[in-house]
Amino acid sequence: MGETSYAPGSDDLDLGLGDTLFESLQRAAASVEPGRRALVGIRDAAEWVELDYAALVSTVVDASSYLAGLGLGAGDVLCVQLPNWTEAVVYTYAAARLGAVVCPITTIYRERELAFILERTECKVLVVPARYRRFDYASMASRLRDRLPLLRHVIVVGDSERAAGTLPSSEVLAGSRDTVPAAAVDPDAPAVLAFTSGTTGESKGVVHSHASMHAAIDDLVSHAEYGAGLTSLVISPFGHLTGFTWGILMPLRGAGDVVLLETWDAERALDLVERYDVSFAMGATPFLSDLLDAAASRPEPVFPGIFVCGGAPIPPGLVQRAVREHRSRVVAVWGMSEYPVGTATTVSDDPGLASSSDGRPIRRAKVLVVDPSGTRAATGEEGDLLIRGPGLFRGYYKRPDLDAESLTSEGFLRTGDRARVLDDQGNIRICGRTKDIIIRGGENIPVVEIENLLLTHPAIREVALVPVPHERLGETACACIVPSPGSEVPSVAELGTFLGEHGVATQFFPEAVRLREELPRTPSGKIQKFVLRDQVLGHTDDAGRDPATRL
């Protein structure tokens, strides 16, 4: 079990060095019977396929050989903006085989967010869908390639006739190039680059090595008693570390198989659970709620054997329903991009622990709750949450200044979360966040960036975004606005139009507006968001709906 102390020692600094992502896939392939299924999902934006381990490894080798011919090599970043399609998995391992770094990108990003990542990473090769959910990604990528001189190649999955100069993914995966040998890669070399929004107003690139990813996976599997050979239904997006790590990397490392759900649909998810005898799924609380509701109308029980939930407290009723109706075990976890899962309950714990706590430190993770002076907080006392261990990220991409801010002299990450230790077993409860972010349905809204954009609206003099609770999404953003003299406060729809014109993802739009004559501030001029939040919470319903109203 992990510890809630500063206890020093070589064990908690063990980097878990071993194999690379590609070597792990090879090892799994060598351990299974011929024909063992590895991957199920949509290929080339249309075809439903099942790949066994041999076919998956062969396709990865073909893709990496083609990518090498495009100039992708060790240390380069391969940006992949794909939904949950089989190509997302293939390109991940293809990059790893070359010693390149895969950067999974959420499909909700548009030109503004995508351009930032491509420029920051000096990306040479980008992979996108031709179209997905009625949006033309190929044309967007072509426009960005014209603007960004370092972006040489755009690989398009699906029909790309309208996007001149792009490469069809089917050609990349077809084995049309001579096989290139796998690169000799240090397991502690960078393997994954995930961008996450924080309070600085711009995305931060979180760098994980092969070793840190595998340490996080191995330690959680051991701690939570998942076992090997899992059949994982991937319901979280590939562009999030939840879907990427726990939906894809974890089961393939354990010689299991991956079933990709393209877009969230509870009925479709249950169909796949039944068809492929799914034993594992991981997602936010809304996914669990939707799945239970959909399963209730089925004549026979259909549900994953293990459902892992994180990102928000799990209502006790959901845990009880999963156990009572399906004999499924709900596991609570806490994690972040910098440490994919740091605490978790286990499948053998009392089911109620999943709703009353966020679990205890996983194997080799060291978790500490401290008061403002840095002293360890007493059991039950709220404090700042720190963590270190072999699953910790290797740093922020090209931001040593953030590394210095975020890490203590003893190597603990200041998570920005508030927590308290509940008992002598080390179970913790997350109490809130010190970082200025709003999490909408698992998406971190970049608050400062949105506020800064809204301040360029001619009708807005001052603005602050605060979270309001939402029954299904967890929370949404409410814009508290002081209008410019002589102006009316913009409506929710007008704000959405304005932000959309600036290339902002729709999931980041404010979904409620409050009119203010002034914003509460400290003597030093800092906006007191907790005051705004408390005022807003007194004027919203349970679902977070709120008209534009003067406070």
Secondary structure in CASP SS format (residue, H / E / C, confidence):
PFRMAT SS
TARGET T0000
AUTHOR 0000-0000-0000
METHOD secondary structure of the structure
MODEL  1
M C 1.00
G C 1.00
E E 1.00
T C 1.00
S C 1.00
Y C 1.00
A C 1.00
P C 1.00
G C 1.00
S H 1.00
D H 1.00
D H 1.00
L H 1.00
D C 1.00
L C 1.00
G C 1.00
L C 1.00
G C 1.00
D C 1.00
T C 1.00
L H 1.00
F H 1.00
E H 1.00
S H 1.00
L H 1.00
Q H 1.00
R H 1.00
A H 1.00
A H 1.00
A H 1.00
S H 1.00
V C 1.00
E C 1.00
P C 1.00
G C 1.00
R C 1.00
R E 1.00
A E 1.00
L E 1.00
V E 1.00
G E 1.00
I E 1.00
R E 1.00
D C 1.00
A C 1.00
A C 1.00
E E 1.00
W E 1.00
V E 1.00
E E 1.00
L E 1.00
D E 1.00
Y H 1.00
A H 1.00
A H 1.00
L H 1.00
V H 1.00
S H 1.00
T H 1.00
V H 1.00
V H 1.00
D H 1.00
A H 1.00
S H 1.00
S H 1.00
Y H 1.00
L H 1.00
A H 1.00
G H 1.00
L C 1.00
G C 1.00
L C 1.00
G C 1.00
A C 1.00
G C 1.00
D C 1.00
V E 1.00
L E 1.00
C E 1.00
V E 1.00
Q C 1.00
L C 1.00
P C 1.00
N C 1.00
W C 1.00
T H 1.00
E H 1.00
A H 1.00
V H 1.00
V H 1.00
Y H 1.00
T H 1.00
Y H 1.00
A H 1.00
A H 1.00
A H 1.00
R H 1.00
L H 1.00
G C 1.00
A C 1.00
V E 1.00
V E 1.00
C E 1.00
P E 1.00
I C 1.00
T C 1.00
T C 1.00
I C 1.00
Y C 1.00
R C 1.00
E H 1.00
R H 1.00
E H 1.00
L H 1.00
A H 1.00
F H 1.00
I H 1.00
L H 1.00
E H 1.00
R H 1.00
T H 1.00
E C 1.00
C C 1.00
K C 1.00
V E 1.00
L E 1.00
V E 1.00
V E 1.00
P E 1.00
A C 1.00
R E 1.00
Y E 1.00
R C 1.00
R C 1.00
F E 1.00
D E 1.00
Y H 1.00
A H 1.00
S H 1.00
M H 1.00
A H 1.00
S H 1.00
R H 1.00
L H 1.00
R H 1.00
D H 1.00
R H 1.00
L C 1.00
P C 1.00
L C 1.00
L C 1.00
R C 1.00
H E 1.00
V E 1.00
I E 1.00
V E 1.00
V E 1.00
G C 1.00
D C 1.00
S C 1.00
E C 1.00
R C 1.00
A C 1.00
A C 1.00
G C 1.00
T C 1.00
L E 1.00
P E 1.00
S H 1.00
S H 1.00
E H 1.00
V H 1.00
L C 1.00
A C 1.00
G C 1.00
S C 1.00
R C 1.00
D C 1.00
T C 1.00
V C 1.00
P C 1.00
A C 1.00
A C 1.00
A C 1.00
V C 1.00
D C 1.00
P C 1.00
D C 1.00
A C 1.00
P E 1.00
A E 1.00
V E 1.00
L E 1.00
A E 1.00
F E 1.00
T E 1.00
S E 1.00
G C 1.00
T C 1.00
T C 1.00
G C 1.00
E C 1.00
S E 1.00
K E 1.00
G E 1.00
V E 1.00
V E 1.00
H E 1.00
S E 1.00
H H 1.00
A H 1.00
S H 1.00
M H 1.00
H H 1.00
A H 1.00
A H 1.00
I H 1.00
D H 1.00
D H 1.00
L H 1.00
V H 1.00
S H 1.00
H H 1.00
A H 1.00
E C 1.00
Y C 1.00
G C 1.00
A C 1.00
G C 1.00
L C 1.00
T E 1.00
S E 1.00
L E 1.00
V E 1.00
I C 1.00
S C 1.00
P C 1.00
F C 1.00
G C 1.00
H C 1.00
L H 1.00
T H 1.00
G H 1.00
F H 1.00
T H 1.00
W H 1.00
G H 1.00
I H 1.00
L H 1.00
M H 1.00
P H 1.00
L H 1.00
R H 1.00
G C 1.00
A C 1.00
G C 1.00
D E 1.00
V E 1.00
V E 1.00
L E 1.00
L C 1.00
E C 1.00
T C 1.00
W C 1.00
D C 1.00
A H 1.00
E H 1.00
R H 1.00
A H 1.00
L H 1.00
D H 1.00
L H 1.00
V H 1.00
E H 1.00
R H 1.00
Y H 1.00
D C 1.00
V C 1.00
S C 1.00
F E 1.00
A E 1.00
M E 1.00
G E 1.00
A C 1.00
T H 1.00
P H 1.00
F H 1.00
L H 1.00
S H 1.00
D H 1.00
L H 1.00
L H 1.00
D H 1.00
A H 1.00
A H 1.00
A C 1.00
S C 1.00
R C 1.00
P C 1.00
E C 1.00
P C 1.00
V C 1.00
F C 1.00
P C 1.00
G C 1.00
I E 1.00
F E 1.00
V E 1.00
C E 1.00
G E 1.00
G C 1.00
A C 1.00
P C 1.00
I C 1.00
P C 1.00
P H 1.00
G H 1.00
L H 1.00
V H 1.00
Q H 1.00
R H 1.00
A H 1.00
V H 1.00
R H 1.00
E H 1.00
H H 1.00
R C 1.00
S C 1.00
R E 1.00
V E 1.00
V E 1.00
A E 1.00
V E 1.00
W E 1.00
G E 1.00
M E 1.00
S C 1.00
E C 1.00
Y E 1.00
P E 1.00
V E 1.00
G E 1.00
T E 1.00
A E 1.00
T C 1.00
T C 1.00
V C 1.00
S C 1.00
D C 1.00
D C 1.00
P C 1.00
G C 1.00
L H 1.00
A H 1.00
S H 1.00
S H 1.00
S C 1.00
D C 1.00
G C 1.00
R E 1.00
P E 1.00
I C 1.00
R C 1.00
R C 1.00
A C 1.00
K E 1.00
V E 1.00
L E 1.00
V E 1.00
V E 1.00
D C 1.00
P C 1.00
S C 1.00
G C 1.00
T C 1.00
R E 1.00
A C 1.00
A C 1.00
T C 1.00
G C 1.00
E C 1.00
E C 1.00
G E 1.00
D E 1.00
L E 1.00
L E 1.00
I E 1.00
R E 1.00
G C 1.00
P C 1.00
G C 1.00
L C 1.00
F C 1.00
R C 1.00
G E 1.00
Y E 1.00
Y C 1.00
K C 1.00
R C 1.00
P H 1.00
D H 1.00
L H 1.00
D H 1.00
A H 1.00
E H 1.00
S H 1.00
L E 1.00
T C 1.00
S C 1.00
E C 1.00
G C 1.00
F C 1.00
L E 1.00
R E 1.00
T E 1.00
G E 1.00
D E 1.00
R E 1.00
A E 1.00
R E 1.00
V E 1.00
L C 1.00
D C 1.00
D C 1.00
Q C 1.00
G C 1.00
N C 1.00
I E 1.00
R E 1.00
I E 1.00
C E 1.00
G E 1.00
R E 1.00
T C 1.00
K C 1.00
D C 1.00
I C 1.00
I E 1.00
I E 1.00
R E 1.00
G C 1.00
G C 1.00
E E 1.00
N E 1.00
I E 1.00
P C 1.00
V H 1.00
V H 1.00
E H 1.00
I H 1.00
E H 1.00
N H 1.00
L H 1.00
L H 1.00
L C 1.00
T C 1.00
H C 1.00
P C 1.00
A C 1.00
I E 1.00
R E 1.00
E E 1.00
V E 1.00
A E 1.00
L E 1.00
V E 1.00
P E 1.00
V E 1.00
P E 1.00
H E 1.00
E C 1.00
R C 1.00
L C 1.00
G E 1.00
E E 1.00
T E 1.00
A E 1.00
C E 1.00
A E 1.00
C E 1.00
I E 1.00
V E 1.00
P E 1.00
S C 1.00
P C 1.00
G C 1.00
S C 1.00
E C 1.00
V C 1.00
P C 1.00
S C 1.00
V H 1.00
A H 1.00
E H 1.00
L H 1.00
G H 1.00
T H 1.00
F H 1.00
L H 1.00
G H 1.00
E H 1.00
H C 1.00
G C 1.00
V C 1.00
A C 1.00
T H 1.00
Q H 1.00
F H 1.00
F C 1.00
P C 1.00
E C 1.00
A E 1.00
V E 1.00
R E 1.00
L E 1.00
R C 1.00
E C 1.00
E C 1.00
L C 1.00
P C 1.00
R E 1.00
T C 1.00
P C 1.00
S C 1.00
G C 1.00
K C 1.00
I E 1.00
Q C 1.00
K H 1.00
F H 1.00
V H 1.00
L H 1.00
R H 1.00
D H 1.00
Q H 1.00
V H 1.00
L H 1.00
G C 1.00
H C 1.00
T C 1.00
D C 1.00
D C 1.00
A C 1.00
G C 1.00
R C 1.00
D C 1.00
P C 1.00
A C 1.00
T E 1.00
R E 1.00
L C 1.00
END
